[in-house]
Amino acid sequence: MKINIIGGGPAGLYFAILMKKANQANDITVYERNGPDDTFGWGVVFSGKTLRNLREADAESHSEITREFEAWDNVDVVRRDEKISVHGNSFSGVSRLQLLKILQRRAEELGVAIRFRSEINDIESLRSDCHLLVGADGINSTVRQSFAERFGPDLSVRSNRYIWYGTNQLFHGLTLTFRENEAGVFSAHSYKFNQTTSTFIVECDPQTWERTELATMNEDDTRAYVEQVFAADLQGRPLLSNKSKWINFILVKNARWAFANVVLMGDALHTAHFSIGSGTKLAMEDAIALANSFQRHNDVSGALLEFESTRKPYIEEYQAAALESMLWFENVRQYLHLSPMELAYSLMMRSGRVDHEELKKRDAAFVAAYEKATS
Ligand SMILES: Cc1cc2nc3c(=O)[nH]c(=O)nc-3n(C[C@H](O)[C@H](O)[C@H](O)COP(=O)(O)OP(=O)(O)OC[C@H]3O[C@@H](n4cnc5c(N)ncnc54)[C@H](O)[C@@H]3O)c2cc1C
């Protein structure tokens, strides 16, 4: 089968690996607009369960990825200079660039052709030249836009702004920090993803945004402003910018996932708010699900139909949980009167995926302390 994949992010590369592994005769080309070492952002997070899925799908890349990992089990909530730790949450962080390098290497080793620095605008000619065209081209997907009437995309631009920095200040565990200044409230999501670097994502609501001059500040002034807001947490270490800009989160859904020989996957198909850290996980698990569908169906239309009908309910459930989490952060002001302990409890419950009993299983000491403090 001839497969053209637009986008060499985690979704496109991982799908290429799995399809080439399944059948060496598959002729697979990945078209990527960037070079092999260009990337945006810093680290990404995986849960223990996702790692098991990756091991099952491809033990070789799994063992390389886990060699690069920083693992932790605590969520730390920092409020009013008090830190509350909740344990029993198994997560790992890895640099996005490292992850992409591992996947690129593995794909090329297997015989996938990766055409770097190839920006694709003429989707139709690539589509007519293959049995399967995959749109793994990220949140601003050209494939989705080119066939918008087929996919029925629904894009919702959210009101909060966020910016994705790195820092050499090490946050051991997923650290959620809330700081206020004269403009309003800023929330930071940070975690260490290698021995020297942490991801540091900052978000604020539109009221806070409007009371700052961030809209007109250049990159250096913006960084200096955010460093000042989180001075106590960064302890004098600078934020690292990678052309970092304030943006609004876009919630992506599509009414239909495929037509004829074209299918979307990863961020092109769906997004989930970064506060539940699952964009890369979902992208790679899409690749697993789509490759598995091709194991069960020889024909493209049968495989695409199965992919959509089996994966869509799962994604909808995930997006519903991510929506609750996103709404919590959008409405953070209404939780700031809580004590740090109550705030930590509310955060752990925010997506609806963890209830009181589940939290007790994860960290009985935290729940006992919470019950004592609130009784
Ligand atoms: C602030 C922030 C924090 C995040 N934190 C996490 C996290 O902690 N954990 C996590 O798992 N995920 C996180 N994510 C999400 C994660 O980055 C994405 O969900 C994930 O990268 C999706 O993978 P993908 O392969 O679908 O798309 P992408 O990684 O976006 O890859 C798409 C690729 O397609 C290429 N491309 C696009 N258009 C074209 C074209 N026309 N021609 C050729 N190439 C093209 C792009 O250059 C890109 O390389 C975060 C995202 C943000 C914004």
Ligand as a Chemical Component Dictionary entry (heavy atoms), coordinates in Angstrom:
data_LIG
# 
_chem_comp.id                   LIG 
_chem_comp.type                 NON-POLYMER 
_chem_comp.pdbx_formal_charge   0 
_chem_comp.three_letter_code    LIG 
# 
loop_
_chem_comp_atom.comp_id 
_chem_comp_atom.atom_id 
_chem_comp_atom.alt_atom_id 
_chem_comp_atom.type_symbol 
_chem_comp_atom.charge 
_chem_comp_atom.model_Cartn_x 
_chem_comp_atom.model_Cartn_y 
_chem_comp_atom.model_Cartn_z 
_chem_comp_atom.pdbx_ordinal 
LIG C1  C1  C 0 1.323  24.739 25.765 1  
LIG C2  C2  C 0 1.197  23.320 25.357 2  
LIG C3  C3  C 0 1.529  22.327 26.238 3  
LIG C4  C4  C 0 1.414  21.005 25.886 4  
LIG N1  N1  N 0 1.742  20.058 26.794 5  
LIG C5  C5  C 0 1.628  18.778 26.463 6  
LIG C6  C6  C 0 1.962  17.772 27.385 7  
LIG O1  O1  O 0 2.368  18.026 28.498 8  
LIG N2  N2  N 0 1.812  16.499 27.031 9  
LIG C7  C7  C 0 1.379  16.178 25.798 10 
LIG O2  O2  O 0 1.283  14.992 25.533 11 
LIG N3  N3  N 0 1.071  17.095 24.877 12 
LIG C8  C8  C 0 1.176  18.388 25.184 13 
LIG N4  N4  N 0 0.843  19.335 24.283 14 
LIG C9  C9  C 0 0.247  18.961 23.019 15 
LIG C10 C10 C 0 1.195  18.400 22.017 16 
LIG O3  O3  O 0 2.219  19.285 21.725 17 
LIG C11 C11 C 0 0.372  18.044 20.757 18 
LIG O4  O4  O 0 -0.873 17.599 21.148 19 
LIG C12 C12 C 0 1.057  16.951 19.953 20 
LIG O5  O5  O 0 2.279  17.420 19.508 21 
LIG C13 C13 C 0 0.176  16.528 18.769 22 
LIG O6  O6  O 0 0.906  15.745 17.858 23 
LIG P1  P1  P 0 0.593  15.789 16.313 24 
LIG O7  O7  O 0 1.580  14.868 15.675 25 
LIG O8  O8  O 0 -0.830 15.581 16.077 26 
LIG O9  O9  O 0 0.854  17.287 15.853 27 
LIG P2  P2  P 0 2.162  18.175 15.883 28 
LIG O10 O10 O 0 3.102  17.729 16.949 29 
LIG O11 O11 O 0 1.717  19.582 15.895 30 
LIG O12 O12 O 0 2.853  17.838 14.487 31 
LIG C14 C14 C 0 2.341  18.291 13.247 32 
LIG C15 C15 C 0 3.489  18.429 12.288 33 
LIG O13 O13 O 0 2.998  18.733 10.999 34 
LIG C16 C16 C 0 3.852  19.676 10.372 35 
LIG N5  N5  N 0 3.074  20.360 9.350  36 
LIG C17 C17 C 0 1.977  21.138 9.551  37 
LIG N6  N6  N 0 1.481  21.554 8.373  38 
LIG C18 C18 C 0 2.279  21.042 7.404  39 
LIG C19 C19 C 0 2.275  21.133 5.981  40 
LIG N7  N7  N 0 1.347  21.825 5.320  41 
LIG N8  N8  N 0 3.243  20.482 5.306  42 
LIG C20 C20 C 0 4.190  19.758 5.956  43 
LIG N9  N9  N 0 4.231  19.657 7.311  44 
LIG C21 C21 C 0 3.300  20.287 8.018  45 
LIG C22 C22 C 0 4.327  20.548 11.511 46 
LIG O14 O14 O 0 5.543  21.193 11.232 47 
LIG C23 C23 C 0 4.448  19.530 12.653 48 
LIG O15 O15 O 0 5.757  19.008 12.753 49 
LIG C24 C24 C 0 0.953  20.653 24.589 50 
LIG C25 C25 C 0 0.630  21.645 23.670 51 
LIG C26 C26 C 0 0.743  22.975 24.040 52 
LIG C27 C27 C 0 0.415  24.024 23.023 53 
# 
loop_
_chem_comp_bond.comp_id 
_chem_comp_bond.atom_id_1 
_chem_comp_bond.atom_id_2 
_chem_comp_bond.value_order 
_chem_comp_bond.pdbx_ordinal 
LIG C1  C2  SING 1  
LIG C2  C3  SING 2  
LIG C2  C26 DOUB 3  
LIG C3  C4  DOUB 4  
LIG C4  N1  SING 5  
LIG C4  C24 SING 6  
LIG N1  C5  DOUB 7  
LIG C5  C6  SING 8  
LIG C5  C8  SING 9  
LIG C6  O1  DOUB 10 
LIG C6  N2  SING 11 
LIG N2  C7  SING 12 
LIG C7  O2  DOUB 13 
LIG C7  N3  SING 14 
LIG N3  C8  DOUB 15 
LIG C8  N4  SING 16 
LIG N4  C9  SING 17 
LIG N4  C24 SING 18 
LIG C9  C10 SING 19 
LIG C10 O3  SING 20 
LIG C10 C11 SING 21 
LIG C11 O4  SING 22 
LIG C11 C12 SING 23 
LIG C12 O5  SING 24 
LIG C12 C13 SING 25 
LIG C13 O6  SING 26 
LIG O6  P1  SING 27 
LIG P1  O7  DOUB 28 
LIG P1  O8  SING 29 
LIG P1  O9  SING 30 
LIG O9  P2  SING 31 
LIG P2  O10 DOUB 32 
LIG P2  O11 SING 33 
LIG P2  O12 SING 34 
LIG O12 C14 SING 35 
LIG C14 C15 SING 36 
LIG C15 O13 SING 37 
LIG C15 C23 SING 38 
LIG O13 C16 SING 39 
LIG C16 N5  SING 40 
LIG C16 C22 SING 41 
LIG N5  C17 SING 42 
LIG N5  C21 SING 43 
LIG C17 N6  DOUB 44 
LIG N6  C18 SING 45 
LIG C18 C19 SING 46 
LIG C18 C21 DOUB 47 
LIG C19 N7  SING 48 
LIG C19 N8  DOUB 49 
LIG N8  C20 SING 50 
LIG C20 N9  DOUB 51 
LIG N9  C21 SING 52 
LIG C22 O14 SING 53 
LIG C22 C23 SING 54 
LIG C23 O15 SING 55 
LIG C24 C25 DOUB 56 
LIG C25 C26 SING 57 
LIG C26 C27 SING 58 
# 
